[in-house]
Amino acid sequence: MVSIVQTFPSLAILALVVALLGGRIGFLPAFIALTLYSMLPIVRNTVTGLESVSASVVEAARGIGMSPYQILREVKLPLAMPVIVAGIRTAMVWTVGLATLSTLVGATSFGNYIFTGIQTRNLVAVTVGSLASAALAVGLDGLVAAIQWLWFTVVYLNVSLSLSRSFSLSLSLSL
């Protein structure tokens, strides 16, 4: 189902959602279309990330007595997180780009500047809408990248520091 949505042109998805909602225009059809369109990279990268976890790592986790849920939460998801976040970042950039088209179904967006500028031959409006949309996409991508870096730094480094402390403590106790 998720892959099928991506085969439709983005403007066609917007029009189809308007038709499915009985001709209703505005925020709701734009929100539904943007949500459907953004699902593919997130779902695909999540599946790819989880499947890319080495079988030997999963077997080692199973060997120390982890339940399937613990393996997912403690092993697979953390190892797959960079691929999952890449899907989220891709979806966000796609969504910002598609959101400019949501102007055509009555939703307010930077597309208002672009389409009004095109209709009136106002290149300043077109430039403002285009640059604002691009800046939003780049800014959101950078924000998610910063959150990912911060999460990695706080979670993984704290875990590795606590593991190395406990290892050195157990090593010193055994000596």
C-alpha positions as CSV (number, residue, x, y, z in Angstrom):
1,M,0.0,0.0,0.0
2,V,2.8,2.4,1.0
3,S,4.7,1.9,-2.3
4,I,1.5,2.3,-4.4
5,V,1.0,5.8,-3.1
6,Q,4.5,6.8,-4.4
7,T,3.5,5.7,-7.9
8,F,1.0,8.5,-8.2
9,P,2.3,12.0,-9.1
10,S,2.2,14.3,-6.0
11,L,-0.4,16.6,-7.5
12,A,-2.6,13.6,-8.4
13,I,-2.5,12.5,-4.8
14,L,-3.7,15.9,-3.7
15,A,-6.5,15.9,-6.2
16,L,-7.4,12.3,-5.3
17,V,-7.7,13.1,-1.6
18,V,-9.9,16.1,-2.4
19,A,-12.1,13.9,-4.5
20,L,-12.3,11.2,-1.7
21,L,-13.3,13.9,0.8
22,G,-16.2,14.9,-1.4
23,G,-14.6,18.0,-2.8
24,R,-13.5,19.4,0.5
25,I,-10.4,21.7,0.1
26,G,-8.1,23.3,2.6
27,F,-5.9,21.9,5.4
28,L,-7.4,18.4,5.8
29,P,-6.8,17.0,2.2
30,A,-3.3,18.6,2.2
31,F,-2.5,17.0,5.5
32,I,-3.7,13.5,4.5
33,A,-1.9,13.7,1.1
34,L,1.3,14.9,2.7
35,T,1.1,12.1,5.4
36,L,0.5,9.4,2.8
37,Y,3.3,10.7,0.6
38,S,5.8,10.8,3.4
39,M,5.2,7.3,4.6
40,L,7.2,5.4,2.0
41,P,10.8,6.5,2.9
42,I,10.1,6.1,6.6
43,V,8.6,2.6,6.3
44,R,11.1,1.4,3.7
45,N,14.1,2.7,5.7
46,T,12.7,1.2,8.9
47,V,12.3,-2.2,7.3
48,T,15.8,-1.9,5.7
49,G,17.4,-0.8,8.9
50,L,15.9,-3.6,10.9
51,E,16.7,-6.3,8.3
52,S,20.3,-5.0,8.1
53,V,21.1,-5.9,11.7
54,S,23.6,-8.8,11.6
55,A,22.1,-12.2,12.4
56,S,25.1,-12.9,14.7
57,V,24.3,-9.9,16.8
58,V,20.7,-11.0,17.1
59,E,21.8,-14.5,17.9
60,A,24.2,-13.2,20.6
61,A,21.3,-11.2,22.1
62,R,19.2,-14.3,22.1
63,G,22.0,-16.3,23.6
64,I,22.2,-14.0,26.7
65,G,18.5,-14.6,27.3
66,M,16.9,-11.5,25.7
67,S,13.2,-11.8,24.7
68,P,12.2,-10.9,21.2
69,Y,10.9,-7.5,22.4
70,Q,14.2,-6.8,24.2
71,I,16.1,-7.7,21.1
72,L,14.0,-5.3,19.1
73,R,14.2,-2.5,21.7
74,E,17.8,-2.9,22.9
75,V,19.6,-4.3,19.8
76,K,17.8,-3.9,16.5
77,L,16.3,-0.4,16.9
78,P,19.5,1.3,18.1
79,L,21.5,-0.3,15.3
80,A,18.9,0.5,12.7
81,M,18.4,4.1,13.9
82,P,20.8,5.8,11.5
83,V,18.9,4.3,8.5
84,I,15.5,5.0,10.1
85,V,16.4,8.7,10.7
86,A,17.7,8.9,7.1
87,G,14.2,7.9,6.0
88,I,12.6,10.5,8.3
89,R,14.9,13.2,6.9
90,T,14.1,12.2,3.3
91,A,10.4,12.2,4.1
92,M,10.6,15.7,5.6
93,V,12.4,17.2,2.6
94,W,9.8,15.5,0.2
95,T,7.0,16.8,2.3
96,V,8.2,20.4,2.3
97,G,8.5,20.2,-1.4
98,L,5.1,18.7,-1.9
99,A,3.5,21.2,0.6
100,T,4.1,24.0,-1.9
101,L,1.7,22.2,-4.2
102,S,-1.0,22.0,-1.5
103,T,-1.8,25.6,-2.3
104,L,-3.7,24.2,-5.3
105,V,-6.1,22.5,-3.0
106,G,-6.7,25.5,-0.8
107,A,-4.1,25.0,1.9
108,T,-1.8,27.8,2.9
109,S,1.9,27.3,2.2
110,F,4.9,28.9,0.6
111,G,3.3,27.7,-2.6
112,N,1.0,30.7,-2.3
113,Y,3.9,33.0,-3.0
114,I,5.1,30.8,-5.9
115,F,1.8,30.4,-7.7
116,T,0.7,34.0,-7.2
117,G,4.0,35.2,-8.4
118,I,3.8,33.0,-11.5
119,Q,0.3,34.2,-12.3
120,T,1.2,37.9,-11.9
121,R,4.7,37.6,-13.2
122,N,6.1,38.8,-9.9
123,L,9.5,37.2,-9.8
124,V,10.2,38.5,-6.3
125,A,7.2,36.5,-4.9
126,V,8.3,33.4,-6.8
127,T,11.8,33.8,-5.4
128,V,10.6,34.4,-1.9
129,G,8.4,31.4,-1.9
130,S,11.0,29.2,-3.5
131,L,13.8,30.3,-1.1
132,A,11.6,30.0,1.9
133,S,10.6,26.5,1.0
134,A,14.2,25.5,0.3
135,A,15.3,27.1,3.6
136,L,12.6,25.3,5.5
137,A,13.6,21.9,4.0
138,V,17.3,22.5,4.7
139,G,16.6,23.8,8.2
140,L,14.4,20.9,9.1
141,D,16.9,18.4,7.7
142,G,19.7,20.1,9.8
143,L,17.5,20.1,12.9
144,V,16.8,16.3,12.6
145,A,20.5,15.7,11.9
146,A,21.4,17.7,15.1
147,I,18.8,15.8,17.1
148,Q,20.2,12.5,15.8
149,W,23.8,13.6,16.7
150,L,22.7,14.7,20.2
151,W,20.8,11.5,20.8
152,F,23.7,9.4,19.6
153,T,26.1,11.4,21.8
154,V,24.0,11.3,24.9
155,V,22.6,7.8,24.7
156,Y,25.4,5.8,23.1
157,L,28.3,7.6,24.8
158,N,26.6,7.3,28.2
159,V,26.0,3.6,27.6
160,S,29.5,3.0,26.5
161,L,31.0,5.0,29.3
162,S,28.9,3.2,31.9
163,L,29.8,-0.2,30.3
164,S,33.5,0.7,30.3
165,R,33.3,1.8,33.9
166,S,31.5,-1.4,35.0
167,F,34.0,-3.4,32.9
168,S,37.0,-1.7,34.5
169,L,35.4,-2.0,38.0
170,S,34.8,-5.8,37.5
171,L,38.3,-6.1,36.1
172,S,39.8,-4.4,39.1
173,L,37.7,-6.4,41.5
174,S,38.8,-9.7,39.9
175,L,42.5,-8.7,40.2
